[in-house]
Amino acid sequence: MHKVSIIRITDQGASEIEDRVVEEFSLAIIFNDHELVRLLCSPKNLNFLAVGFLFSEGLIKNKEDIKEISLQERTGAIRVRSHRFDKDISSKRFIGSSGARGFPSDNNLQSDAMVGSLIRISPNEVFALMDEFIKCSDIFKETGGVHSAALCNKEGILIFHEDIGRHNAIDKVFGECIMKDMPTDDLIIITSGRVSSEIVLKVANKNIPLLISKSAPTNKGIKLAEDFRITLLGFVRGRRMNIYTHKGRIAHNESR
Amino acid sequence: MHKVSIIRITDQGASEIEDRVVEEFSLAIIFNDHELVRLLCSPKNLNFLAVGFLFSEGLIKNKEDIKEISLQERTGAIRVRSHRFDKDISSKRFIGSSGARGFPSDNNLQSDAMVGSLIRISPNEVFALMDEFIKCSDIFKETGGVHSAALCNKEGILIFHEDIGRHNAIDKVFGECIMKDMPTDDLIIITSGRVSSEIVLKVANKNIPLLISKSAPTNKGIKLAEDFRITLLGFVRGRRMNIYTHKGRIAHNESR
């Protein structure tokens, strides 16, 4: 966290105070000597971010695909060596979209399997997870400038990360899963951010049956969740939530 | 806007309702026969988005640089022809970052001029602009899923756009300015989104002296605003705001 001197104006007038702001870092990801991308991110857990990013892009599948990973703080570069080599990589165009990335075209959906989990959860369990999620969000509380993502089971949060990007936060979670060889079947993802098609795709790639967001989904996010058999919950705030898809996993009669 | 049938759970139990969700569109931008990028965006004012994107990437400078622009709704592609041709374009890598894009490296800062405007504004004028900005945000009110951006003078909003991406919303605003040959010196940008270095750079490129955000800035966003002599206001909510840089343009003594 970074401190800056600012002027705060309120009804009581203006005062000079010291404020904390979120840090922005520019990370180059170099995969087998190809610089793939430069991500604006939060400067923490950059190994997890790089691994999660490479997984989301389909360039690695698991921990065994990583021969070596090294971060050069000075140049802001992380180098990953793998015996996997995508021969299209040099022609691959990394796409910036609004608040998004990767995802060269609609045809590149990597997830070919439906998520077949039989997990069931009650609204009260969802609300409890969201309460815990919000309590974890330290940087957000101090700076208001980050997204968070968490991997959970019904009992609580297993992995939690924050980043200035909602994609990065999720990639850090999956990067940690991969580095720790942790299976994600039957688990739950919580995100603070909007659920676009790209976010659903990331979650489908990890075979996760339940995606919970504090924010709104897009129509394509909903469509993909439907297709991949992911239960999508949005606007989970206070004691309210919207169930967009595959409601069978939500035991909502039991909650009354 | 798109309608979906959802289950809403509240303290009163579960009910099936029809809800509006924000639409997601995948737009390919083809510049002189090179597909540059595919943006996830909101399907409105795509011409402005394409022109604003090309400007932000430094590929066009003004309306005269556009020979032809045509949108193919069916394929989701917009073709822009220009006599300007960046010979590096095919090797240029478009970068996805978290909630960001473009911006190949820190060395690529395009804006070389300081913003030298003598505009002054009072906090009450800022609050009035933010009130008007929030009133304009129709899609957000209905779906909670978009960002907005507006170009204003002290008297009110001149151009307003919404998009699922905070970058896209600003690009649409600047795209409209360029298509209408509208100068932006001495004007004001309002954004609903976080202010990272990339956002400040866009604003500096249009020589705009005042950037107002409902959200948080990052440390690099503040640093660039300082360097480019842009007055940066964040967390403008209700009757409160933070002045991060170049406070001389804010007549805050007059507001008491």
Interface residues (C-beta under 8 A of the other chain):
Chain A: H2 V4 I6 I7 R8 I9 T10 D11 G13 A14 D19 V21 V22 E23 E24 S26 A28 E35 V37 R38 L39 L40 C41 R93 F94 I95 G96 S97 S98 G99 A100 R101 G102 F103 P104 S105 D106 P123 T143 G144 G145 H147 D163 I164 G165 R166 H167 N168 A169 R194 S196 S197 E198 S215 A216 P217 T218 N219 K220 G221 I222 F235 R239 R240 M241 N242 I243 Y244 K247 I250 H252 N253 S255 R256
Chain B: H2 V4 I6 I7 R8 I9 T10 D11 G13 A14 D19 V21 V22 E23 E24 S26 A28 E35 V37 R38 L39 L40 C41 R93 F94 I95 G96 S97 S98 G99 A100 R101 G102 F103 P104 S105 D106 P123 T143 G144 G145 H147 D163 I164 G165 R166 H167 N168 A169 R194 S196 S197 E198 S215 A216 P217 T218 N219 K220 G221 I222 F235 R239 R240 M241 N242 I243 Y244 K247 I250 H252 N253 S255 R256
